[in-house]
Amino acid sequence: MTPFMLAVDNLAHGVPAPVPRMAASTERGVAEATHTQVEVRSLAEQLVSEANAVLRSHGDVIELRDEAGVGRLGFTLAYRDRAARVHTEIAGRTATARITLPGTGPTGPVELSSADELRALLLTLIVT
């Protein structure tokens, strides 16, 4: 098993999930922002596959749903009745990454502080 698969398995044995670190969203150039979005989305696909290999024996799996449209590019990670949305909003020549987490009220725009925080986000989604 991979280290992430072990982390998912550890959740069933009472190991708490790490809290994903967030940072205030900042405007970036469209090319940089969309590149980052695609990198995070690619990592999400890998991590969801690893998590689902462990979760499948417990019955529920994580769904990864893509979304794209005029002025936005994103995806949603859903597990049971919880979902987190990771997206980039494009306006003109700039774009802003945003994340919407389960159980959080309205706040200023935030994003994951790094792509590595996606692991913590998925683990939190499973146990929340």
Secondary structure, 3 states (H helix, E strand, C coil): CCHHHHHHHHHCCCCCCCCCCEEECCEEEHHHHHHHHHHHHHHHHHHHHHHHHHHHHHCCCCEEEEEEECCEEEEEEEECCEEEEEEEEEECCEEEEEEECCCCCCCCCEEECCCCHHHHHHHHHHHC
